[in-house]
Amino acid sequence: MNDVMILGAGAVGCLVGGHLAAQGYKVELVNRSADTAKAVAERGLLMELDAGSQSVQLAAAPLEDASDARFVMLFTKAYQTESALSAVLSKLSSDAVIVTLQNGLGNAERLAQLSGREVLQGVTLIPSTLLAPAHVRSHGAHTSWMGPLDPQSEVQQAAGRELAQMLNASGLTTEYEAEVRTRVWHKACFNVAMNGICALADAPPGLVYRTPELMSQAHALADEGVSVAHAEGAMVDAGALHTMIDFAAQEHTFHQPSMLQDVRADRETEIDSLNGYIVAAATRHNISVPRNELIHGLVLARQASTAFWATQPKG
């Protein structure tokens, strides 16, 4: 049995898997495409880091050839969660632990329902870029936070501490927190504030910052998210969130959020697990979130627009 399966070998998945494998853990990268497995077989996983470049030897396989693992760490897009996990579930033993560090809200709950297994959740701030299959670049500081889906579960608590220790030993700074849910909501509220605006305006954070009309809307979107987070029992610090939005807008001038990249590439976005989740949760609590409703609807239409225009009658 492997120690870790990386389900979704994109930029962050490859970086985490590579660090773990370099420390001696048995790791398998699993992707829908066979390109990752082919690249690893030819030259290993390439990592360009602050300390230099290195090639790491580890296992890699397409979904249908995945092997069992103690920890299954998901790094897929939120909307790919069900199909990815379903493809490997029959390979997993009953005591395999499912881990999500994905963007968005509701991922951990969905994984628990789909898998019937123990689930860990968290967030990660790891700067990384996938240059080619199994070739990743990462520079600068990074931190992750991880904890149990159910803070009362001793099994999940023990598993969370074990995996956090493995990641720290591999050089990936990871903090274990029993009440990590608030961190998940904090990052989601930041993404709710910025990602849709950047995607719709084709604007990096720096341009949003230089457009006061958009910055005010970003902060208003965040406030709606915080009100829903509090109703859901996640006590997000509104002041810290607004500070984070201002910092990112000023300092990450030309950063391209994933939702902006997805819209540019005519790909599906994670809007349903961000602003869409806020809208659904707000309905349950009878909270008004008109800005999130608007962003949700606009991004849904934008990601469908190319296909729609293609149906226009000729002539």
LINJO-V396246 format. One record per residue. N is the residue number from 1. RES is the residue in one small letter. SS is DSSP state (hx for helix, st for strand, lp for the rest). OMEGA is omega in radians with two decimals (999 if undefined). NEAR is the number of other ideal C-beta (glycine too) atoms within 8 Angstrom. Layout:
# LINJO-V396246
n,res,ss,omega,near
N,RES,SS,OMEGA,NEAR
N,RES,SS,OMEGA,NEAR
This chain:
# LINJO-V396246
n,res,ss,omega,near
1,m,lp,3.06,8
2,n,st,3.03,12
3,d,st,-3.04,11
4,v,st,2.89,16
5,m,st,3.02,15
6,i,st,-3.10,15
7,l,st,-3.02,14
8,g,lp,-3.01,13
9,a,lp,3.00,14
10,g,lp,-3.04,9
11,a,hx,-3.10,10
12,v,hx,3.13,11
13,g,hx,3.12,14
14,c,hx,-3.12,19
15,l,hx,3.13,13
16,v,hx,3.14,15
17,g,hx,3.14,16
18,g,hx,3.12,13
19,h,hx,3.13,13
20,l,hx,-3.13,14
21,a,hx,3.13,14
22,a,hx,3.11,9
23,q,lp,3.09,10
24,g,lp,3.10,4
25,y,lp,3.11,10
26,k,lp,-3.02,9
27,v,st,3.02,14
28,e,st,3.03,16
29,l,st,-3.11,18
30,v,st,-3.10,14
31,n,st,3.06,13
32,r,lp,-3.13,5
33,s,lp,3.08,7
34,a,lp,-3.07,7
35,d,hx,-3.13,8
36,t,hx,3.14,14
37,a,hx,3.13,13
38,k,hx,-3.14,9
39,a,hx,3.13,14
40,v,hx,3.14,14
41,a,hx,-3.08,6
42,e,hx,-3.03,5
43,r,hx,-3.14,6
44,g,lp,3.07,9
45,l,st,-3.14,18
46,l,st,3.10,11
47,m,st,3.04,15
48,e,st,-3.01,9
49,l,st,3.11,10
50,d,lp,-3.10,5
51,a,lp,-3.12,3
52,g,st,-3.13,5
53,s,st,3.08,7
54,q,st,3.06,8
55,s,st,-3.09,9
56,v,st,3.09,10
57,q,lp,3.12,6
58,l,lp,3.14,13
59,a,st,3.06,10
60,a,st,-3.07,15
61,a,st,2.95,11
62,p,st,-3.05,11
63,l,hx,-3.03,11
64,e,hx,-3.11,5
65,d,hx,-3.11,7
66,a,lp,3.12,13
67,s,lp,-3.14,11
68,d,lp,3.13,9
69,a,st,3.09,13
70,r,st,3.11,8
71,f,st,3.06,12
72,v,st,-3.05,14
73,m,st,-3.12,13
74,l,st,3.05,16
75,f,lp,3.10,13
76,t,lp,2.94,11
77,k,lp,-3.08,10
78,a,hx,-3.10,13
79,y,hx,3.09,8
80,q,hx,-3.02,9
81,t,hx,-3.03,16
82,e,hx,-3.11,8
83,s,hx,-3.13,7
84,a,hx,-3.11,14
85,l,hx,-3.14,15
86,s,hx,-3.10,8
87,a,hx,-3.09,9
88,v,hx,-2.98,14
89,l,hx,-3.11,9
90,s,hx,3.14,4
91,k,hx,-2.97,7
92,l,lp,3.04,12
93,s,lp,-3.05,6
94,s,lp,-3.12,5
95,d,lp,3.03,6
96,a,lp,-3.12,12
97,v,st,-3.13,14
98,i,st,-3.05,14
99,v,st,3.05,14
100,t,st,2.96,14
101,l,lp,-3.08,13
102,q,lp,3.01,11
103,n,lp,3.02,11
104,g,lp,-3.07,12
105,l,lp,3.08,11
106,g,lp,-3.10,9
107,n,hx,-3.08,14
108,a,hx,3.13,12
109,e,hx,3.13,8
110,r,hx,-3.14,10
111,l,hx,3.10,14
112,a,hx,3.14,12
113,q,hx,-3.10,6
114,l,hx,-2.97,11
115,s,hx,-3.03,11
116,g,lp,-3.10,4
117,r,lp,3.11,11
118,e,lp,-3.06,11
119,v,st,2.98,15
120,l,st,3.12,17
121,q,st,3.11,15
122,g,st,3.10,14
123,v,st,3.11,11
124,t,st,3.06,11
125,l,st,-3.11,8
126,i,lp,3.09,11
127,p,lp,-3.10,8
128,s,lp,3.13,11
129,t,st,3.07,8
130,l,st,-3.09,10
131,l,st,3.13,7
132,a,st,3.09,6
133,p,lp,3.13,10
134,a,lp,3.07,14
135,h,st,-2.99,11
136,v,st,3.08,16
137,r,st,3.10,10
138,s,lp,3.10,14
139,h,lp,3.10,7
140,g,lp,-3.07,6
141,a,lp,3.11,4
142,h,lp,3.11,11
143,t,st,3.04,9
144,s,st,3.06,15
145,w,st,-3.04,13
146,m,st,3.10,17
147,g,st,-3.08,15
148,p,st,2.95,14
149,l,lp,3.08,11
150,d,lp,-3.09,6
151,p,lp,-3.14,9
152,q,lp,-3.09,4
153,s,lp,3.11,10
154,e,hx,3.11,6
155,v,hx,3.13,7
156,q,hx,3.11,14
157,q,hx,-3.12,12
158,a,hx,3.13,8
159,a,hx,3.13,13
160,g,hx,3.11,14
161,r,hx,3.14,9
162,e,hx,-3.11,8
163,l,hx,3.09,14
164,a,hx,3.11,12
165,q,hx,3.11,8
166,m,hx,-3.11,13
167,l,hx,3.10,14
168,n,hx,3.10,10
169,a,hx,-3.13,7
170,s,lp,3.11,11
171,g,lp,3.12,7
172,l,lp,-3.07,11
173,t,lp,-3.07,9
174,t,st,3.12,12
175,e,st,3.06,9
176,y,st,3.09,10
177,e,lp,3.14,9
178,a,lp,-3.14,9
179,e,lp,-3.05,7
180,v,lp,-3.08,14
181,r,hx,3.14,11
182,t,hx,3.09,11
183,r,hx,3.10,11
184,v,hx,3.13,14
185,w,hx,-3.13,14
186,h,hx,3.14,15
187,k,hx,3.14,11
188,a,hx,3.13,14
189,c,hx,3.05,14
190,f,hx,3.13,13
191,n,hx,3.07,13
192,v,hx,-3.10,17
193,a,hx,-2.94,14
194,m,hx,-2.91,15
195,n,hx,-3.13,14
196,g,hx,3.12,16
197,i,hx,-3.14,15
198,c,hx,-3.11,16
199,a,hx,-3.07,15
200,l,hx,-3.12,11
201,a,hx,-3.03,10
202,d,lp,-2.99,8
203,a,lp,2.96,11
204,p,lp,-3.11,13
205,p,hx,-3.13,15
206,g,hx,3.12,11
207,l,hx,3.05,9
208,v,hx,3.14,16
209,y,hx,-3.11,11
210,r,lp,3.10,5
211,t,lp,-3.03,10
212,p,hx,3.13,5
213,e,hx,3.11,6
214,l,hx,3.12,11
215,m,hx,3.13,11
216,s,hx,3.12,8
217,q,hx,3.08,10
218,a,hx,3.12,14
219,h,hx,3.11,11
220,a,hx,3.05,9
221,l,hx,3.12,16
222,a,hx,3.13,16
223,d,hx,3.08,9
224,e,hx,3.11,16
225,g,hx,3.13,17
226,v,hx,-3.14,12
227,s,hx,3.11,11
228,v,hx,3.11,14
229,a,hx,3.13,14
230,h,hx,3.10,10
231,a,hx,3.13,10
232,e,lp,3.10,9
233,g,lp,3.09,6
234,a,lp,-2.98,11
235,m,lp,3.12,7
236,v,lp,3.12,13
237,d,lp,-3.06,7
238,a,hx,-3.14,9
239,g,hx,3.13,6
240,a,hx,3.13,8
241,l,hx,-3.14,15
242,h,hx,3.07,10
243,t,hx,3.13,8
244,m,hx,3.12,9
245,i,hx,3.14,14
246,d,hx,-3.13,9
247,f,hx,-3.11,8
248,a,hx,-3.11,12
249,a,hx,-3.12,14
250,q,hx,-2.97,10
251,e,hx,-3.10,6
252,h,lp,-2.92,10
253,t,lp,-3.04,9
254,f,lp,3.07,6
255,h,lp,3.10,8
256,q,lp,3.11,8
257,p,lp,-3.07,13
258,s,hx,-3.12,9
259,m,hx,3.05,15
260,l,hx,3.11,14
261,q,hx,-3.12,10
262,d,hx,3.14,13
263,v,hx,3.12,15
264,r,hx,-3.09,7
265,a,lp,-3.11,6
266,d,lp,3.08,6
267,r,lp,3.02,8
268,e,lp,3.13,6
269,t,lp,3.10,10
270,e,lp,-3.05,14
271,i,hx,-3.11,14
272,d,hx,-3.14,9
273,s,hx,3.10,13
274,l,lp,-3.12,16
275,n,hx,3.11,13
276,g,hx,3.09,11
277,y,hx,3.11,13
278,i,hx,-3.13,16
279,v,hx,-3.12,12
280,a,hx,3.14,8
281,a,hx,3.12,12
282,a,hx,3.11,16
283,t,hx,3.12,7
284,r,hx,-3.07,6
285,h,lp,-3.14,9
286,n,lp,3.12,5
287,i,lp,3.14,9
288,s,lp,3.12,4
289,v,lp,-3.02,13
290,p,hx,-3.13,7
291,r,hx,3.10,10
292,n,hx,3.06,15
293,e,hx,-3.12,9
294,l,hx,-3.13,8
295,i,hx,3.13,15
296,h,hx,-3.12,15
297,g,hx,-3.12,8
298,l,hx,-3.14,10
299,v,hx,3.06,16
300,l,hx,3.13,10
301,a,hx,-3.11,8
302,r,hx,-3.10,10
303,q,hx,3.10,13
304,a,hx,-2.94,8
305,s,hx,-3.11,8
306,t,hx,3.12,7
307,a,hx,-3.14,7
308,f,hx,-3.13,7
309,w,hx,-3.14,7
310,a,lp,3.13,6
311,t,lp,-3.12,5
312,q,lp,3.13,5
313,p,lp,3.12,3
314,k,lp,3.06,3
315,g,lp,999,2
